[in-house]
Amino acid sequence: CITQQTYRDFKIILVDDGSTDGTAETIIKHYPDIVILSGDGNLWWTGAMAKGVDHILPIAQDNDYVLSLNNDVTFEQNYLERLLQTSQQYGQAIVGSLCKDVIPPHDVLDAGITMRWYKYQYGQVTYDVTKPAAEAVDTISGRGVLIPVSVFKRIGNFAHHSLPHYGADYEFGFRAKTAGVPLVVDYGAVVYLKNDLTGFRPTARVLSYREEWCRLFSIKSPANVIVHLKIIWKHCPHLGLTLFNICYFIAGNLFIASKNTLLYTLQLCGLRKSSS
C-alpha cells in the first residue's frame, strides 16, 4: 500500500524486531530503498516505534512528519495525501485514521477515542458519515497516525521504557493534547484492520487460571492492569480522582478475576458446564 501512494515524497523506515521469516531479506531484495532497523526481538510495539523515531529525528526537518503504521492494516492510494492535508488544515495536528474491519461490510472499529476520567472510561466518538473528521478526541490510536516531527521535538518520544507494548499510543496522545497539540481523526483516511491478528484477546468463555493471569499481566494483553494504572497515574487530571480511579480499577479487576476463578474452579469440579 505505502509504495503505491499518490504522495511520493517520503522515506520508508522498517523496524524488523528479530523476525525469522525472511522479512528483512525479502525487503532488501525487492525494495532496496527501504531503511531497515534491526531489533533483537524484545522491542515490542513501543520500542520499535521509538527506535524508528530516534533514527528519524536527527535528519528530519521541523516541517516533516512521521507516519506510524502497524503491519496488520491496509489503506487506499490517497491515504498519505489525505493525512498531510488534514494535519496542515488543523494547524499541524496529529491525525489519526478511521479504522474499519477489513472483512465486509467493513464495520467501523474506531472513529475517535474519548476519555471520561471519572471511573476511567474509554469511549468512542459517534461516527458521522456527513463529517470530514472527528475533532473532539482525547487520544489517538497508533495503528495509522500522522505525527509532525515538531511534536516529538516538543513532547518527546513514545514511552518505551514504561509502556513497552499496549497503551503507549494512547499515552502519547494524552501527552500531546495536554501540551496543546490538536488531535483529529480524518474520516477520509481509512485503515482496514485485520482484526484479532495479534495480541491476547480473551473470548466470552470462562478463562483458565493461566489465561486469567495473562489477561491481567501479559505484555500482549490490552487489559494489562499495570499499563492502565500507569496511564491513570500519569494523566488523570486531579490527585483525588487519580487515587479514586486506581482503587476503582483495582477493585473492578479483582472482582472480575475472582468471579472467573470461581467459575473455572466449579467447571473443573464438574459443578458447572463448560462455556467453551
Backbone bond lengths (Angstrom), bond angles and torsions (degrees), N, CA, C in turn:
res aa  C-N    CA-C-N  psi(-1)  N-CA   C-N-CA  omega(-1)  CA-C   N-CA-C  phi
1 C - - - 1.469 - - 1.523 112.24 -
2 I 1.321 116.60 -45.30 1.462 119.38 -172.34 1.526 111.38 -69.03
3 T 1.323 118.16 -29.56 1.466 120.20 -179.29 1.522 112.16 -78.03
4 Q 1.328 118.07 -8.23 1.461 122.00 -178.28 1.524 112.55 -108.02
5 Q 1.322 117.76 17.31 1.458 121.28 -176.26 1.525 112.39 -71.90
6 T 1.331 115.65 147.01 1.467 120.82 176.89 1.522 110.91 -68.81
7 Y 1.333 117.07 -31.72 1.467 121.58 174.05 1.521 107.45 -87.23
8 R 1.345 117.17 125.92 1.456 120.61 -169.11 1.527 115.31 -111.37
9 D 1.308 118.43 -9.81 1.462 120.40 -173.27 1.531 110.48 -87.01
10 F 1.320 116.20 75.72 1.460 119.98 -179.98 1.526 110.31 -150.93
11 K 1.307 115.22 162.88 1.459 123.51 176.56 1.518 108.31 -123.04
12 I 1.333 116.73 135.10 1.461 121.16 -178.73 1.525 109.83 -96.08
13 I 1.330 115.02 127.19 1.464 122.38 174.86 1.528 107.35 -114.25
14 L 1.317 117.33 120.21 1.460 122.15 179.64 1.523 109.38 -110.66
15 V 1.322 116.29 123.49 1.463 120.61 175.42 1.523 107.87 -97.28
16 D 1.314 116.07 111.06 1.464 123.19 -179.32 1.525 108.11 -101.83
17 D 1.315 115.80 100.37 1.464 120.40 -172.80 1.525 111.34 -89.68
18 G 1.332 115.82 68.14 1.460 120.30 173.75 1.511 114.87 73.68
19 S 1.339 118.57 29.65 1.461 120.34 179.16 1.528 110.08 -65.18
20 T 1.335 116.49 150.52 1.468 121.79 -178.79 1.521 112.34 -120.43
21 D 1.336 116.74 13.71 1.465 120.58 -176.92 1.526 112.96 -101.83
22 G 1.324 117.35 13.32 1.458 120.32 178.74 1.509 114.75 83.57
23 T 1.336 116.88 15.07 1.468 120.38 -178.38 1.528 111.78 -56.36
24 A 1.319 117.03 -52.69 1.467 120.79 -176.09 1.519 111.36 -60.83
25 E 1.322 116.75 -43.99 1.461 120.40 -178.96 1.524 111.58 -63.08
26 T 1.341 116.38 -40.74 1.461 120.62 179.49 1.523 111.17 -65.71
27 I 1.327 116.67 -42.59 1.467 120.65 178.95 1.525 110.62 -62.68
28 I 1.316 116.79 -45.83 1.469 120.68 -179.86 1.527 110.91 -59.94
29 K 1.311 116.82 -39.46 1.460 121.54 -177.81 1.516 112.52 -70.85
30 H 1.335 117.51 -44.85 1.464 121.05 -171.80 1.527 113.52 -99.15
31 Y 1.340 117.63 -24.14 1.471 121.23 -178.39 1.533 109.53 -133.26
32 P 1.318 117.36 70.86 1.475 120.44 -173.92 1.523 114.61 -64.49
33 D 1.332 118.33 -17.02 1.467 120.56 -179.58 1.526 112.83 -81.08
34 I 1.328 117.14 -12.76 1.463 120.53 -179.64 1.529 110.10 -75.37
35 V 1.324 115.93 132.52 1.465 121.66 176.89 1.529 108.80 -85.72
36 I 1.324 116.51 124.59 1.463 121.16 -179.88 1.525 109.72 -107.60
37 L 1.329 115.22 124.52 1.463 121.72 174.25 1.528 107.73 -107.74
38 S 1.308 117.10 129.12 1.460 120.95 -173.43 1.523 112.01 -100.77
39 G 1.330 114.67 141.89 1.453 121.97 173.10 1.515 109.99 -118.97
40 D 1.326 116.53 176.43 1.466 120.87 -177.61 1.521 112.85 -101.16
41 G 1.334 116.31 9.66 1.459 120.41 -179.25 1.509 113.91 96.98
42 N 1.325 117.21 -0.80 1.464 121.03 -177.47 1.519 113.50 -118.12
43 L 1.323 117.58 16.96 1.464 120.29 -179.59 1.523 112.15 -77.29
44 W 1.330 116.47 -34.43 1.450 122.14 -172.12 1.535 109.80 56.91
45 W 1.337 117.91 -169.72 1.475 119.97 -174.04 1.524 111.17 -64.51
46 T 1.311 116.83 -49.90 1.463 119.38 -172.43 1.520 112.09 -69.80
47 G 1.320 116.70 -40.90 1.450 119.59 178.22 1.515 112.16 -62.57
48 A 1.340 115.94 -38.89 1.462 119.94 178.22 1.521 111.06 -65.97
49 M 1.334 116.50 -44.06 1.461 120.01 178.82 1.524 111.07 -63.77
50 A 1.318 116.73 -44.17 1.464 120.45 -179.30 1.524 111.26 -64.07
51 K 1.322 116.93 -36.91 1.464 121.04 178.25 1.525 110.36 -64.02
52 G 1.333 116.39 -42.56 1.455 119.89 177.18 1.518 112.56 -63.73
53 V 1.323 116.43 -43.62 1.471 120.69 179.67 1.526 110.62 -65.09
54 D 1.327 117.41 -41.61 1.468 120.72 178.14 1.528 111.51 -60.06
55 H 1.322 116.16 -35.17 1.466 120.31 177.94 1.526 111.47 -69.60
56 I 1.323 115.76 -35.89 1.463 121.33 -173.97 1.524 112.93 -78.35
57 L 1.317 117.91 -42.82 1.467 121.49 -169.57 1.528 115.11 -54.56
58 P 1.337 120.25 -42.18 1.474 118.56 -178.59 1.527 114.29 -66.28
59 I 1.333 117.87 -20.58 1.464 120.73 -176.10 1.528 112.80 -110.69
60 A 1.329 117.37 -5.06 1.466 121.02 -175.90 1.521 111.37 -90.91
61 Q 1.334 114.88 152.93 1.459 122.30 173.01 1.528 109.07 -92.78
62 D 1.329 116.75 162.56 1.462 120.56 -179.11 1.523 112.60 -63.52
63 N 1.338 117.60 -24.13 1.465 120.23 -179.83 1.527 112.29 -94.35
64 D 1.331 117.24 11.97 1.461 121.21 174.16 1.527 109.99 -87.17
65 Y 1.329 114.80 170.94 1.462 121.32 -178.26 1.527 109.87 -134.49
66 V 1.326 114.86 157.31 1.461 122.28 171.29 1.523 107.65 -115.98
67 L 1.331 116.41 126.01 1.462 121.19 174.71 1.519 108.40 -102.38
68 S 1.318 115.77 114.41 1.460 121.88 177.96 1.525 109.03 -88.21
69 L 1.335 116.07 123.91 1.463 120.88 -179.67 1.519 110.38 -133.78
70 N 1.312 116.77 138.62 1.450 121.51 169.49 1.526 109.09 -89.00
71 N 1.330 116.13 166.33 1.463 119.64 -179.82 1.521 113.14 -89.51
72 D 1.339 116.99 8.17 1.462 120.12 -178.80 1.529 112.26 -111.99
73 V 1.351 117.23 22.79 1.464 120.84 -179.83 1.526 110.68 -128.56
74 T 1.340 115.00 154.52 1.461 122.81 170.66 1.523 107.93 -128.40
75 F 1.350 116.31 163.98 1.464 119.86 -175.98 1.521 109.72 -160.26
76 E 1.353 115.39 171.01 1.461 121.50 -175.67 1.531 111.30 -82.50
77 Q 1.344 115.25 170.27 1.465 121.23 -174.75 1.528 113.24 -69.56
78 N 1.323 117.82 -24.11 1.475 120.07 -179.51 1.529 112.34 -96.77
79 Y 1.320 116.41 13.05 1.470 122.27 -174.30 1.527 112.37 -57.20
80 L 1.307 117.18 -53.84 1.463 121.06 -177.15 1.523 111.45 -65.82
81 E 1.309 116.72 -39.30 1.469 121.07 178.48 1.521 110.77 -60.55
82 R 1.324 116.71 -42.50 1.471 121.10 178.77 1.527 111.21 -62.73
83 L 1.318 116.63 -46.68 1.461 120.19 -178.66 1.524 111.81 -60.52
84 L 1.320 116.91 -43.26 1.463 121.18 179.44 1.523 111.39 -62.02
85 Q 1.322 116.52 -45.92 1.465 120.80 -179.85 1.524 110.80 -61.64
86 T 1.320 116.57 -41.86 1.463 120.44 -177.96 1.527 111.36 -68.75
87 S 1.318 117.81 -40.76 1.462 120.62 177.79 1.522 111.06 -59.88
88 Q 1.313 116.59 -44.27 1.464 120.73 179.75 1.525 111.29 -68.63
89 Q 1.319 116.13 -36.80 1.471 120.68 179.61 1.525 111.53 -63.55
90 Y 1.329 116.83 -35.87 1.468 121.39 -177.12 1.530 112.84 -100.43
91 G 1.319 117.36 23.19 1.458 120.50 173.70 1.509 114.69 75.13
92 Q 1.342 116.37 54.94 1.466 122.08 -179.65 1.528 111.52 57.70
93 A 1.323 113.99 49.86 1.465 120.96 -179.24 1.523 111.24 -79.94
94 I 1.319 115.04 156.17 1.464 120.78 162.91 1.524 106.40 -77.42
95 V 1.331 116.98 126.91 1.464 120.45 -173.88 1.523 110.06 -120.04
96 G 1.323 115.48 119.34 1.449 121.47 175.83 1.512 111.56 -95.60
97 S 1.318 115.14 174.57 1.459 122.17 -175.62 1.524 111.39 -109.76
98 L 1.319 115.25 148.60 1.459 120.16 167.78 1.523 107.01 -71.00
99 C 1.321 117.00 125.10 1.464 120.90 -176.41 1.527 110.43 -104.69
100 K 1.339 115.31 126.42 1.457 121.45 177.78 1.526 109.81 -124.49
101 D 1.320 115.33 154.27 1.458 120.96 174.83 1.524 108.95 -67.29
102 V 1.327 117.03 135.60 1.460 120.54 -179.38 1.524 111.72 -67.39
103 I 1.335 116.64 -21.84 1.463 121.24 -178.84 1.523 109.74 -85.80
104 P 1.352 118.54 128.46 1.468 120.43 176.67 1.515 110.42 -55.26
105 P 1.340 118.73 145.31 1.477 128.76 8.99 1.523 115.08 -85.21
106 H 1.327 118.38 24.42 1.467 123.44 175.81 1.536 112.04 59.76
107 D 1.321 114.88 58.45 1.467 119.94 177.93 1.528 110.74 -59.71
108 V 1.329 115.77 144.29 1.464 120.97 177.14 1.530 109.02 -73.74
109 L 1.324 116.71 124.05 1.459 122.62 -179.79 1.520 112.75 -101.42
110 D 1.331 116.55 -28.29 1.466 120.37 -178.10 1.521 108.94 -153.97
111 A 1.341 116.08 113.02 1.464 121.31 179.06 1.522 111.34 -112.55
112 G 1.326 116.67 8.79 1.464 120.86 -178.53 1.518 110.17 133.09
113 I 1.314 116.71 133.32 1.460 122.20 -173.23 1.524 110.92 -100.59
114 T 1.319 115.29 132.83 1.463 121.25 174.44 1.529 109.07 -116.27
115 M 1.312 115.96 160.13 1.461 120.79 178.31 1.520 110.24 -134.30
116 R 1.324 115.46 125.16 1.464 122.28 170.89 1.521 106.03 -106.52
117 W 1.326 116.07 104.85 1.458 119.87 -170.87 1.520 112.92 -65.24
118 Y 1.334 118.12 -28.31 1.460 119.02 175.64 1.528 108.61 -65.86
119 K 1.301 117.28 118.15 1.461 125.55 -175.57 1.533 112.49 67.19
120 Y 1.343 117.42 15.52 1.466 122.53 171.32 1.530 111.22 49.60
121 Q 1.327 115.23 68.29 1.462 121.03 -175.09 1.527 110.79 -115.35
122 Y 1.352 115.09 113.21 1.458 119.89 172.00 1.520 109.08 -77.76
123 G 1.327 115.63 144.83 1.453 120.73 177.81 1.517 110.84 -138.16
124 Q 1.323 114.74 -179.91 1.455 121.80 -179.45 1.518 110.58 -124.62
125 V 1.325 115.68 136.41 1.459 119.97 169.85 1.526 108.11 -62.84
126 T 1.319 116.81 137.08 1.463 120.23 176.05 1.525 109.23 -69.87
127 Y 1.321 115.99 121.01 1.464 120.30 -177.01 1.519 110.22 -67.91
128 D 1.322 115.91 124.37 1.460 123.17 179.22 1.519 107.94 -119.23
129 V 1.332 116.01 108.21 1.462 121.08 -175.08 1.516 112.11 -64.16
130 T 1.340 117.75 -18.44 1.468 120.52 -179.04 1.526 112.53 -83.10
131 K 1.335 117.24 -9.98 1.465 120.53 -178.19 1.528 110.74 -101.22
132 P 1.336 117.14 144.38 1.466 119.79 180.00 1.521 113.52 -76.34
133 A 1.340 116.58 -22.74 1.465 119.37 -174.76 1.519 110.42 -161.89
134 A 1.335 115.24 162.50 1.463 122.23 172.53 1.518 108.26 -105.01
135 E 1.327 115.72 122.65 1.464 120.74 -178.71 1.528 112.28 -102.82
136 A 1.328 117.46 -24.59 1.470 121.02 -175.66 1.525 110.67 -88.49
137 V 1.340 116.48 57.60 1.459 120.83 178.64 1.532 109.15 -110.32
138 D 1.326 115.28 150.38 1.463 120.71 -177.06 1.526 113.35 -102.70
139 T 1.321 116.23 -23.56 1.459 121.40 174.14 1.516 107.35 -156.71
140 I 1.325 116.82 -173.87 1.457 117.98 -169.07 1.524 110.15 -151.25
141 S 1.327 116.48 147.19 1.460 121.60 179.88 1.521 110.66 -81.58
142 G 1.338 115.96 145.43 1.456 120.62 -178.55 1.504 114.81 -90.13
143 R 1.345 117.83 5.78 1.462 118.38 -176.17 1.523 112.94 -71.62
144 G 1.330 117.29 -16.89 1.460 122.45 175.93 1.513 108.09 -168.93
145 V 1.335 117.02 89.53 1.465 120.06 -174.03 1.527 109.82 -143.86
146 L 1.323 115.64 137.02 1.461 122.73 178.24 1.522 109.16 -99.43
147 I 1.336 115.92 125.11 1.465 121.45 -175.87 1.523 109.34 -124.96
148 P 1.328 118.40 122.14 1.462 119.76 175.19 1.529 111.17 -59.97
149 V 1.321 116.41 138.93 1.463 120.85 177.11 1.524 110.78 -56.38
150 S 1.327 116.04 -34.35 1.469 120.34 -179.77 1.524 112.25 -59.77
151 V 1.342 117.21 -27.73 1.467 120.43 178.58 1.527 110.46 -68.83
152 F 1.331 116.90 -44.48 1.472 119.61 177.35 1.525 110.99 -60.47
153 K 1.329 116.69 -40.74 1.459 119.91 -179.57 1.530 111.00 -68.19
154 R 1.311 115.80 -22.45 1.466 120.89 -177.74 1.520 112.81 -88.29
155 I 1.349 117.48 -43.51 1.469 119.99 -173.14 1.523 113.68 -116.27
156 G 1.325 117.51 -4.59 1.451 120.00 179.16 1.515 113.46 97.23
157 N 1.320 115.44 -179.57 1.461 124.06 -175.57 1.530 110.77 -85.59
158 F 1.332 116.13 178.26 1.460 121.39 173.05 1.533 109.53 -62.70
159 A 1.330 116.13 146.81 1.476 122.00 -174.08 1.526 110.71 -82.08
160 H 1.351 116.41 71.61 1.460 119.97 -171.97 1.524 113.02 -74.08
161 H 1.317 118.70 -21.74 1.465 119.87 179.25 1.531 111.83 -76.12
162 S 1.311 117.32 -40.85 1.466 120.27 -176.60 1.525 113.40 -92.02
163 L 1.334 117.30 -26.48 1.467 121.48 -178.31 1.525 108.81 -132.11
164 P 1.326 118.45 80.86 1.462 120.97 -171.62 1.519 115.58 -67.74
165 H 1.329 118.48 -22.21 1.474 118.61 -176.50 1.526 110.50 -137.22
166 Y 1.318 117.58 -91.34 1.464 120.10 -179.20 1.530 111.28 -72.25
167 G 1.340 114.68 147.94 1.452 121.31 172.48 1.509 115.84 93.60
168 A 1.326 118.02 -18.43 1.467 119.94 -175.11 1.519 112.45 -70.19
169 D 1.335 117.34 -32.94 1.468 119.15 177.32 1.523 110.36 -67.63
170 Y 1.342 117.21 -43.49 1.463 120.36 177.74 1.525 110.59 -63.49
171 E 1.333 116.56 -42.77 1.466 120.43 179.64 1.524 110.65 -60.47
172 F 1.318 117.18 -41.42 1.462 121.15 178.96 1.527 110.07 -63.91
173 G 1.336 116.55 -40.88 1.462 120.46 178.17 1.515 112.41 -63.78
174 F 1.339 117.00 -44.17 1.470 120.30 176.41 1.530 110.65 -60.19
175 R 1.324 116.46 -43.35 1.461 121.41 -179.24 1.527 110.76 -63.40
176 A 1.328 116.26 -42.04 1.463 120.20 -179.81 1.523 111.45 -66.02
177 K 1.337 116.65 -43.21 1.462 119.35 -179.32 1.524 110.86 -64.76
178 T 1.324 117.13 -39.70 1.464 120.58 176.87 1.526 111.19 -60.35
179 A 1.336 115.94 -32.87 1.467 120.98 179.84 1.522 112.77 -82.58
180 G 1.341 117.32 0.05 1.454 120.84 176.89 1.510 115.46 90.70
181 V 1.331 117.31 12.55 1.465 120.80 178.27 1.530 109.13 -80.83
182 P 1.344 119.22 129.36 1.467 120.69 178.24 1.532 111.14 -65.60
183 L 1.340 116.19 139.65 1.461 122.72 175.14 1.519 108.51 -117.88
184 V 1.329 116.26 129.68 1.462 121.39 -176.79 1.527 108.66 -139.59
185 V 1.336 117.02 144.61 1.460 121.81 169.40 1.522 107.72 -111.33
186 D 1.323 116.76 118.07 1.460 122.87 -177.27 1.528 109.37 -85.92
187 Y 1.329 116.34 115.51 1.458 120.25 -178.46 1.527 113.02 -75.01
188 G 1.322 116.87 -10.15 1.460 120.25 175.46 1.514 113.17 -91.75
189 A 1.326 116.78 -7.60 1.466 122.31 177.70 1.526 107.48 -109.55
190 V 1.317 116.10 99.48 1.465 121.86 -171.25 1.525 110.30 -107.12
191 V 1.325 116.12 132.65 1.464 120.65 167.65 1.524 107.83 -109.29
192 Y 1.322 114.99 138.05 1.461 121.68 178.74 1.524 107.83 -103.38
193 L 1.321 115.36 117.07 1.461 121.92 -171.17 1.524 111.58 -96.08
194 K 1.329 114.89 133.91 1.462 121.15 169.91 1.523 106.26 -83.42
195 N 1.306 115.10 84.58 1.462 121.77 -169.92 1.524 111.61 -63.44
196 D 1.338 115.04 145.31 1.467 123.35 178.50 1.524 113.09 64.70
197 L 1.346 117.38 20.92 1.460 119.87 177.56 1.520 111.44 -73.88
198 T 1.341 116.39 -34.64 1.463 120.51 -177.30 1.518 109.96 -131.60
199 G 1.326 115.03 166.01 1.459 120.38 173.78 1.517 113.00 89.30
200 F 1.319 115.88 171.69 1.459 123.31 178.85 1.516 107.61 -106.41
201 R 1.338 115.53 109.67 1.464 120.17 -178.04 1.523 108.76 -127.35
202 P 1.315 118.05 97.58 1.458 120.97 -177.95 1.522 112.07 -62.26
203 T 1.333 115.33 147.97 1.455 121.06 175.99 1.527 109.30 -86.69
204 A 1.349 114.92 -173.63 1.464 119.36 -176.42 1.530 112.51 -75.49
205 R 1.326 117.60 -10.57 1.465 119.27 -178.99 1.533 110.97 -70.10
206 V 1.319 114.87 166.40 1.460 120.42 176.44 1.526 109.11 -69.89
207 L 1.318 116.64 131.92 1.455 121.10 -177.70 1.522 111.22 -85.80
208 S 1.324 115.29 149.02 1.461 120.01 173.48 1.526 109.16 -70.56
209 Y 1.331 116.71 172.15 1.463 119.72 178.69 1.532 110.62 -58.43
210 R 1.309 115.91 -44.49 1.464 120.08 -178.54 1.526 110.95 -65.84
211 E 1.331 116.69 -42.07 1.463 120.26 -179.50 1.525 111.55 -65.51
212 E 1.319 116.25 -37.11 1.466 119.19 177.70 1.529 110.50 -66.35
213 W 1.315 116.66 -40.26 1.463 120.42 176.11 1.530 110.32 -61.35
214 C 1.337 116.15 -43.55 1.471 120.26 178.85 1.526 111.14 -64.10
215 R 1.325 117.05 -38.48 1.465 119.78 178.02 1.521 110.88 -59.34
216 L 1.307 116.25 -39.36 1.462 120.87 -175.96 1.525 113.58 -81.35
217 F 1.344 117.08 -33.42 1.465 118.52 -167.56 1.529 115.88 -131.08
218 S 1.327 118.81 -8.24 1.465 119.10 -178.32 1.525 111.38 -68.18
219 I 1.329 116.48 141.64 1.457 121.22 176.61 1.530 110.96 -63.94
220 K 1.336 116.82 -20.55 1.461 121.76 -179.92 1.525 113.15 -88.71
221 S 1.317 117.55 -1.78 1.465 121.00 -175.63 1.521 112.18 -96.42
222 P 1.349 117.55 123.07 1.464 119.50 175.23 1.522 112.99 -66.02
223 A 1.341 117.38 -14.39 1.466 121.32 178.59 1.525 112.23 -93.85
224 N 1.310 118.24 7.31 1.466 122.85 -178.21 1.532 110.90 -49.35
225 V 1.325 116.20 119.41 1.464 119.87 -172.48 1.529 112.39 -69.52
226 I 1.318 117.20 -32.60 1.465 120.16 -180.00 1.521 110.24 -64.05
227 V 1.328 116.17 -41.69 1.470 121.46 178.11 1.519 110.51 -58.05
228 H 1.323 116.31 -49.74 1.466 120.05 -176.02 1.528 111.78 -68.15
229 L 1.317 116.91 -37.08 1.466 119.36 177.82 1.529 111.17 -65.20
230 K 1.317 116.84 -36.87 1.470 120.06 177.29 1.523 111.21 -65.00
231 I 1.334 116.59 -41.18 1.466 120.19 178.99 1.526 110.52 -65.68
232 I 1.327 116.86 -43.54 1.468 120.33 177.64 1.527 110.21 -58.71
233 W 1.326 116.37 -48.22 1.462 120.59 -176.35 1.524 111.67 -62.41
234 K 1.318 116.70 -38.54 1.463 119.89 -174.32 1.519 113.35 -83.17
235 H 1.338 117.94 -31.86 1.462 118.79 -168.16 1.523 116.12 -122.14
236 C 1.319 118.91 -11.09 1.465 118.75 174.97 1.533 108.48 -62.19
237 P 1.333 118.17 132.86 1.470 120.23 -165.63 1.524 116.80 -71.45
238 H 1.341 119.29 -21.84 1.469 120.17 -176.44 1.524 109.77 -132.98
239 L 1.328 117.35 144.60 1.458 121.71 -176.45 1.522 112.02 -60.56
240 G 1.339 117.07 -44.16 1.460 119.81 179.73 1.512 111.78 -60.70
241 L 1.334 116.57 -43.99 1.460 121.06 178.64 1.523 110.79 -68.31
242 T 1.311 116.56 -34.93 1.463 120.94 177.13 1.522 110.69 -60.39
243 L 1.320 117.18 -49.29 1.463 121.46 -179.16 1.526 111.11 -64.88
244 F 1.343 116.43 -39.70 1.464 120.07 176.82 1.521 110.33 -61.03
245 N 1.341 117.00 -47.33 1.462 121.00 -177.99 1.520 112.08 -63.32
246 I 1.322 116.78 -38.69 1.460 119.94 178.17 1.529 110.29 -61.89
247 C 1.324 116.89 -47.96 1.470 120.95 178.91 1.523 111.20 -63.48
248 Y 1.327 116.41 -43.73 1.462 121.60 -178.74 1.523 110.62 -63.39
249 F 1.329 116.14 -44.23 1.460 121.06 -177.73 1.525 111.22 -66.66
250 I 1.327 116.83 -43.90 1.463 120.35 178.87 1.525 110.60 -64.22
251 A 1.331 116.80 -44.59 1.466 120.66 -179.70 1.521 111.21 -61.84
252 G 1.334 116.59 -42.41 1.457 120.51 179.56 1.514 112.35 -62.52
253 N 1.327 116.72 -42.38 1.457 119.87 -179.77 1.520 112.19 -72.58
254 L 1.330 117.23 -33.27 1.461 119.81 174.34 1.525 110.88 -63.01
255 F 1.330 116.11 -40.75 1.465 120.14 178.44 1.525 110.72 -63.33
256 I 1.338 116.57 -47.62 1.467 120.56 -178.99 1.527 110.66 -62.30
257 A 1.340 116.47 -45.07 1.461 120.30 -179.03 1.527 111.32 -65.00
258 S 1.326 117.07 -41.02 1.466 120.96 179.74 1.521 110.99 -65.40
259 K 1.331 116.08 -43.22 1.460 120.42 178.95 1.517 110.78 -62.44
260 N 1.334 116.52 -46.31 1.457 120.34 -178.67 1.528 111.26 -64.76
261 T 1.331 116.29 -40.33 1.462 120.69 179.51 1.521 111.23 -64.06
262 L 1.325 116.63 -41.40 1.462 120.90 177.89 1.520 110.88 -63.46
263 L 1.334 117.11 -46.52 1.462 120.65 -179.13 1.523 111.36 -63.31
264 Y 1.324 116.47 -40.17 1.466 119.37 179.72 1.528 110.78 -67.97
265 T 1.327 117.03 -38.14 1.463 120.84 177.07 1.523 110.83 -62.68
266 L 1.336 116.80 -41.25 1.468 120.77 177.35 1.523 111.08 -63.19
267 Q 1.348 116.11 -36.86 1.465 119.92 176.62 1.527 110.57 -63.11
268 L 1.315 116.63 -45.50 1.461 120.66 -178.90 1.528 111.57 -62.79
269 C 1.328 115.74 -33.10 1.470 120.75 -179.57 1.526 112.39 -84.08
270 G 1.319 116.79 -1.61 1.451 120.95 179.98 1.506 114.17 77.60
271 L 1.326 117.28 14.88 1.459 121.39 -178.38 1.525 112.31 -94.94
272 R 1.330 115.99 -0.71 1.465 120.85 179.02 1.517 108.41 -150.71
273 K 1.340 116.04 138.52 1.455 120.17 179.69 1.522 110.14 -70.45
274 S 1.316 115.35 144.39 1.463 120.80 177.53 1.514 110.10 -65.48
275 S 1.349 116.49 141.99 1.468 121.42 179.50 1.513 112.15 -94.05
276 S 1.342 117.36 3.40 1.469 120.53 -177.98 1.516 111.04 -79.06
